[in-house]
């Protein structure tokens, strides 16, 4: 038999109730974060490249779009590579020294692309971004066709907006 006084029992009951409520709220927050989808925060009009495009043409496209890179697509709009400003800069610099420019995107693109599904959770992507270094991820649909890109800034914005919404919701309860 327990020898707690009535106030101690009441306090223990209140603590247990509060702990249960906190666990429920934590689970609700986790579900809410997982419900934030990449498709809601991605850039739909991403700069993309053809494998047959010259490096010079790709560089111009990057400069006009103000993006730091983009996916390389085959004729079916499937992602087959990724081209960054750095890739173009290296090749353009080499071409300047050699006074020629004959390279194609297919010659310098990276083929180990980390593409993600548009239904992917922003929170899961944020975790991936902590260990992998790409700044831009191609977003593909269920048939693996490009539908957009998502950047670290997009992910940060999504999480920030979610935090503000939670704060506002909690703040309204107490005001």
N, C-alpha and C positions, 0 to 999 in steps of 0.2 A: 504494500500500500504506500502511496505517495504522501509525504508529509508537507506538501506545499500549502501555504495559506490561500485563501480565496483570491486575494489580489495577485499573488504570484501565479496562480492557475490562470487567472484572467490575462495576465501579462503574457504568459506562455502561449495562450490561445491566440492572442492578438499577434504575437510574433509569428506563429505558425501561419496564421491567415495572411499576414503581410508577405511572408516568404512565398506562399503559394501564388499570391497575386503578382509578385515580382517575376516568378518563373513564367506565368502566363503572359505577362507583358513582354518578357524577353523573347518568348516563342512567337508572339505576334509581330514583334519588330523584325525577327529573323525571317518570318514569312513575308512581311512587307518588303524587306530588302531583296528577297529572292524574286518578288513579283516585279521588281524594276527591271525591265527587259532592255537589251541592247537596242532593239529596233526603235525604242522610244527616244533614244538620245544620239543615234548615229547620224552621220552626214549622208544624206541620200544622193547627193550629186558629187560623188568623189571623182578626183582626177584618176584616170586609168590609162594604160598604155597597151599597145599592140606589140606582139613579139617582133614584128617586121618594121617597126618604127625606128628611125635613126636616133642615136643618143642626143644629137643636137635638137631634133624635134621634141623629144621627151623633156629635155631641159627647158625648152621654151614653154612647154605645157606646165611644167612645175612652177616656173616663174610667174606665169599668168594666173595660175590658181592660188598662189600663196600657200601651197601645201608642201610638206617636207618629203613626201613620197607617195607612192600609190601602187595598187596592184597591177600586174601585167595579166592580160586576158587572152585566151585563145578565141577562135572564131565563134565559139558557143557561149561566150561570156563566163567561162570557168576560169578561176584564178590559177595561173600556172607559175607565177613568180611575183616578185616585189622589187620595185626600183626606188631608190632613195636619192635625195640630193647629193649625198656623199658619193654614191656610186657614179652619178653623172659627173660630179666635180673631179673625181679621180681620172675618169676616162677623158674628159674634156681637157684637163691639164696635160695628160699624156699626148693627146692629139695636137695640142698647141706646140709642144716640144718637137713633135715629129712632122708638124705642118700638114697633117692629113686628118680626115674624119670619115672613116668608113665603117665604124662599129654600129651594130644594131642593138636594140634593147635586149634581145635574146642572148647576146654575148656577155652582158654584164649583170643581168638581173639575178637576184637571189631566188633559189628554187625551194628553199626550206621555209615556206610561208606558214605563219600561224593564223589561219582564217578561223572565224568563229560563226556560229549560227545566230541568226537574228533573234531567236527565242532565248538565247543565253542570258543568264543573270548578270547584271552589272556588278554585283558584289563578288561573284565568282571570277569575273574578268579582272576586277581590281586585285584580287589575290594572285592571279596569274601574272599581272603586270609587276608585282613586287619581285618575282623571280625571273621573269623574262624581260628583255630590254626593248622590244619593239615599241615605238611610240604610236604607231598606227596599226590597227588590225583590220584587214578586209572582213566584211560581214557578208555571209552567203545565206541563201534561202535553202529550203529542203532539197532542191535539185542541184545544189552546190554552185549556183550562179550568183555573181556579185550583185548585191543590192545596196551597198554603201560601205563606209568605213567608220570606225570609231577610234578616237584618240584618247590619250591620257586625260586631256583637258575635258573631253566629253564625259568621261567616267567620273572625274572629280566634280564636275557640275551636277551630275545625277545624284551623287552621294550628298553633296552640299544641299541641294534642293530637298532631298529626303529628310536630312537633319533639320532644316528649317521648318518643314511641315510637321515633324514630330514636336519641335519646340513650340510652334504655334498652337498645336492641338493641346499639348500639356498646359501651356500658359493660359489658354481660354478656360480650362477647368478650374483654375485657381483665382481667376479675376472676377 
